Amino acid sequence: MAFYAYISKDFTHIGNDHVFVFDTVVTNRGHGYNNYSGIFTAPSGGLYAFSYSVAVGGHHMSGDHDTEYGEVSVRLVRNASTCGAILADTEASYDDEMSTGFAILFLDAGDIVRVISQDPSQGTLLSDHYQYWKFSGFKISS
């Protein structure tokens, strides 16, 4: 079991507790990741590894009238429990920022894992051919 997915385009204005949907699936062996809901569901119990990355921009998307540069904080959540958190924040023009988190979790069959916003975002959230928002995981052992 392994999956890897990313968000296919830049975006902005995310509120609290927003579940991120990584819409472009590169690998989904075992079909545990759902690219419509953004949720990974463990097909079987065992030890799993997860990685998640975010990126923000020191510029504004076309049509974005936010005066702040990019900032976002996200949580990795198993069922209803936070298992990790990362922040990406830039304060200068054209000074992009990226952050990656990693966690090893024991899951029971049917447990869900997702990436959720912790606070409202500001500015441009980058996901393009230079830096993607990514979510991936694989089973280590039973």
Secondary structure, 3 states (H helix, E strand, C coil): CEEEEECCCCEECCCCCCECCCCEEEEEECCCEECCCCEEECCCCEEEEEEEEEEECCCCCCCCCCCCCCEEEEEEEECCEEEEEEEEECCCCCCCEEEEEEEEEEECCCCEEEEEECCCCECEECCCCCCCCEEEEEEEEC
